[in-house]
Amino acid sequence: MTGHSFYETLRHLADSWGLLIMMLAFLVLAAWPFRPGARQRNEDAATMIFKDENDG
């Protein structure tokens, strides 16, 4: 029999496309905070620890 096992198929998929998928996921996640509409949300997150619980 010369058929491929399920493990060999997954291994081939990981070798060929796994790195590309992981690189794309990294680039999207790394660029997400720099998108145009995120400025106010990032600023709020950065200054959250300095706010008093009585502040609005």
N, C-alpha and C positions, 0 to 999 in steps of 0.2 A: 504494500500500500504506500502510495506517495502523497496522500492527503495531508493537509496541514492540520495540526491540532488547534484547539481554541487558544491555548497559551501562545503558540507561535504566531497566530493571527494578531492577538493583542500586542505581542512583543514587536511585531513589524509595524503596527499602527503607532505604537509609542515611539519607536525609533524614527519613523518618518514624519509624523504630524504632531507628536507630543510636545517637542521643543517649540515648534511654531505656535501652537495654541497657548503654551505657558508664556511665551514672549509677548504675544498679543494681549493676554490677560494682564501681564505686568505693566505694559505700556498704557493700557486703558486705566488701570487703577492708579498708576503714578500720575497721569495727566488729569484725573478727575477733579482734584481740588483747584486746578487752574482754569477750569471752564469759565466762560464769561459771567454766568449768573451766580457764582459761588462766593463772591467777595464778601457780602454781608454775613453769610453763614460762617465763613471761615473766621471773620473778625469776631463774631459772637463766641465762637468756640475758643478762640485764643485768649479772650479777656474774661471768660466765664469764672475763672478762679479768683479774680479780683473783685467780683461783685459781692455786695453784702446781701444777705437774705431778704432785707427790707427794701432793696432797690427794685425798680420795676423791670 
